Amino acid sequence: MSVDDSELERIRASRRAEIQNQIESQAQEQMQIEEQQVVAEQEASVLNEAMRTILTPEAKERLSRVELTRPEVAQGVKRHLVNLHNQGNLSVPVDDRTLKAVLVQLNSNRRESTIRRI
């Protein structure tokens, strides 16, 4: 084996190790993503189950319509309602009128944007 062959073999070995490290890091990232997805699904199922007991049918219907258009707002409302329920600050079942008030309260922090034509 000549010097060129040993140099080539060393380069190949370092490249194999580099590729192996990349594969391992990608596998770890994929596992973390899958774990996060499982946790998010579990949280969503817990929130949905809580909404079945906390909300009246009309309020559930309204919240599902909100969820279609603005899922992040609906998630925030669900978390807020569960927190209020756990603290004992919420009378169960929550009717449509109360849900509207919660939606208005949570959206009051949002800036109103208007378009003015000149």
Phi, psi and omega per residue, in radians:
M1 nan 2.279 -3.094
S2 -1.592 3.094 -3.138
V3 -1.134 -0.688 3.123
D4 -1.095 -0.713 3.129
D5 -1.141 -0.734 3.141
S6 -1.186 -0.633 3.087
E7 -1.153 -0.749 3.118
L8 -1.103 -0.728 3.125
E9 -1.141 -0.660 3.103
R10 -1.141 -0.729 3.107
I11 -1.112 -0.751 3.120
R12 -1.091 -0.732 -3.128
A13 -1.137 -0.720 -3.140
S14 -1.183 -0.654 3.111
R15 -1.159 -0.713 3.093
R16 -1.067 -0.739 3.133
A17 -1.140 -0.686 3.122
E18 -1.120 -0.778 3.120
I19 -1.137 -0.714 3.119
Q20 -1.075 -0.723 3.103
N21 -1.114 -0.700 3.105
Q22 -1.095 -0.768 -3.137
I23 -1.093 -0.760 3.135
E24 -1.127 -0.715 3.139
S25 -1.188 -0.656 3.092
Q26 -1.147 -0.681 3.112
A27 -1.123 -0.711 3.117
Q28 -1.138 -0.744 3.107
E29 -1.074 -0.741 3.134
Q30 -1.102 -0.706 3.111
M31 -1.116 -0.716 3.121
Q32 -1.120 -0.722 3.122
I33 -1.101 -0.768 3.129
E34 -1.111 -0.690 3.107
E35 -1.121 -0.720 3.109
Q36 -1.110 -0.673 3.118
Q37 -1.148 -0.709 3.120
V38 -1.111 -0.756 3.124
V39 -1.105 -0.744 3.134
A40 -1.124 -0.705 3.107
E41 -1.131 -0.712 3.113
Q42 -1.121 -0.747 3.124
E43 -1.096 -0.729 3.134
A44 -1.121 -0.710 3.136
S45 -1.194 -0.631 3.090
V46 -1.138 -0.776 3.127
L47 -1.111 -0.747 3.139
N48 -1.120 -0.681 3.103
E49 -1.143 -0.697 3.110
A50 -1.135 -0.666 -3.136
M51 -1.131 -0.534 3.102
R52 -1.090 -0.607 -3.110
T53 -1.590 -0.475 -3.054
I54 -1.475 -0.684 -2.986
L55 -1.726 2.631 2.976
T56 -1.345 2.879 3.133
P57 -0.996 -0.674 3.137
E58 -1.156 -0.718 3.135
A59 -1.186 -0.666 3.082
K60 -1.078 -0.701 3.131
E61 -1.112 -0.775 3.121
R62 -1.088 -0.783 -3.123
L63 -1.130 -0.618 3.107
S64 -1.184 -0.601 3.072
R65 -1.181 -0.695 3.085
V66 -1.101 -0.696 -3.106
E67 -1.134 -0.548 3.104
L68 -1.156 -0.681 -3.068
T69 -1.598 -0.640 -3.088
R70 -2.438 1.398 -3.069
P71 -1.028 -0.596 -3.116
E72 -1.201 -0.601 3.099
V73 -1.202 -0.747 -3.135
A74 -1.089 -0.717 3.098
Q75 -1.083 -0.733 3.119
G76 -1.105 -0.712 3.119
V77 -1.135 -0.754 3.138
K78 -1.070 -0.810 3.124
R79 -1.079 -0.727 3.138
H80 -1.087 -0.786 -3.135
L81 -1.130 -0.720 3.125
V82 -1.132 -0.727 3.103
N83 -1.084 -0.789 3.111
L84 -1.075 -0.713 -3.140
H85 -1.132 -0.754 -3.140
N86 -1.160 -0.531 3.117
Q87 -1.430 -0.197 -3.130
G88 1.449 0.287 -3.124
N89 -1.697 0.305 -3.039
L90 -2.376 2.252 3.078
S91 -1.541 2.228 -3.094
V92 -1.704 2.448 -0.048
P93 -1.472 2.646 3.129
V94 -1.465 2.170 3.138
D95 -1.546 3.091 -3.069
D96 -1.071 -0.692 -3.122
R97 -1.111 -0.756 3.116
T98 -1.153 -0.686 3.101
L99 -1.108 -0.691 3.073
K100 -1.032 -0.755 -3.140
A101 -1.099 -0.703 3.113
V102 -1.140 -0.740 3.114
L103 -1.078 -0.754 3.123
V104 -1.119 -0.757 -3.138
Q105 -1.072 -0.774 -3.118
L106 -1.264 -0.502 3.129
N107 -1.499 -0.166 -3.132
S108 -1.175 -0.400 3.110
N109 -1.318 -0.289 -3.093
R110 -1.366 2.423 3.127
R111 -1.294 2.440 3.044
E112 -1.487 2.291 3.111
S113 -2.016 2.340 3.110
T114 -2.233 2.643 3.107
I115 -1.879 2.149 3.136
R116 -1.935 2.251 3.106
R117 -1.684 2.407 -3.118
I118 -1.893 nan nan
